């Protein structure tokens, strides 16, 4: 399971989203917080699978963090039902392009917000727990790098 920068994950999602325009309305987005207070974003796309992004807003326009694939392409009805629960909410991500310094990747739409993500995490594959730890570690590194843990002055 490869943990990658958000920009790379978003670039792959955008590419897949554009490949099959007739399936674009089948994509799902679920946002919430984990037990440690980190923001979690789960994105499902047909023929794409489920990806998790663990991130934090660096400012109102930029999300920092990392992402990884947590489930294969096919999802069962139990996971689909969980992804469709929660309160509807707009979402927007802006991430620097991984190769072109003068470009950004923008993702926006309507998703769902769920106060607890425990239900979804309980039905994801067991290897997801290892990815969780790696995502938190990567986000902690970014928080230190960008000074997000520093006290407000």
N, C-alpha and C positions, 0 to 999 in steps of 0.2 A: 504494500500500500504506500503510494508515493504522496508525501505532503509537499505541496508546491505553493509558490506565491499566488495571491489572489489574482493578479493580472494574468497569469498563465491559465488559471482555471476559468476566468471570465472570457478569455480569448477563445478557449475551446468551446465553452457554452455558446458563445455568439456564433461561432462557425457552425456548430451543430444545429442551432436554432434556425439559421438561414438555409441550411441544406434541405429541410423538409417543411416548407411553408404550410402545407396542409395539416401539419400536426402542431402548429404553434399554440393553438388554444388548449392543448393537452398538457402543457408545461405547468408545474406547480411550484410554489415557493412558500416556505414556512419559516418564520422567525421566532426566536425566543431566547431565553437565557439558560445557561447551565447552572449547576449547583455552586460554581465558583464566581458567578456574576459576569461571566463572559457572554458576549452576544454570539448566538449560533444562527446560521442561516442554512436551511436545507433546500436544495433545488433538485427537482425531478424533471427530466426531459425524456420523452419516448425515444427509444434506441440510444439513450444517453446514460441512464441510470440515475442514481441519487448521489449528489455531491454535497459535502458539508463545508461551509466556510465559517471559520471562527475568527471574528474580527472586532475591531473597535474603531469608532470614528476618530480620526486624527484632527479633523476640523469638519465643519458641516458639508464639505465637498469631497472628502477623501477617507476611504475605509482602508485600514491596515490590517494585516492578518495573513492567514494561510488557509488552504483548502485541500481536500482530498476526496477521492471517490469512496463511498461507503457501502454501496450496494450495486449489484450488477444491473444490466439493462431492464430485465423484467421485474416488475414489482407486483406483489400480490394485493388482493383486495384490502387486506388489513392495513397495509402501509398506505395505500391510496386513500382510505377513509381517514386516517390520521392526518395526512397532508391536506385534506379538504376541510378539516375542523379549524376552529379558532376564529378570531375576529378579523374581518377583511381590513387590509391596511395597504397604503401605497408604499413602495420601496424604491430606493435608488442607490446604485453603487457607482462610484467613479474611481477608476484605478489606472495608474500609469501603464502604458503599453510596455510589455516586457522587452521589446527590441527597439522601438522608435521613441526616442526621448521627447519629441514634440507632439506625441499623440496620447490620447487617453481612451479607455474603453468605458462606455456608459451602459449600464443595465438599469431598466426601470420597469415598473408594472404594478400589478396588484397581487398581493400575496396574503398570507394569513399570519396572525400573531397568536402564539399559544403561550400561556404563562409558564407551563411546565413542559419540558421536552421529554420527560421520563417515558411516556407511552411510546413515542417514536423510537427512542434509544433501545427500549426493551425488545423490539422486534427486528432491529438491525443485526447484521451478522456479528459474531463474537469478536472478530478482528477489529471491529470498530472501536473497542476500548483502548487498543494500542494507539490508534489514530488520534483519539481524544487527547491522550497525554502528549503526543507529539505536536498537535495543533496548539494546545495550551503553552507548551514550551516555546514554540515559534512566536506566538503572540506576546509572551512575556519578554522575549528578546527584542521584539519590535517596540514594545512599550518603553523599555529602557533606552533603546537607540533614539527614539523620538522624544524622550523626556515626558511621556504621558503619566508616569508614576510620580513625578515631582509635585511637590505641594504648590498650589496656586499662589502667586506673589502679587 
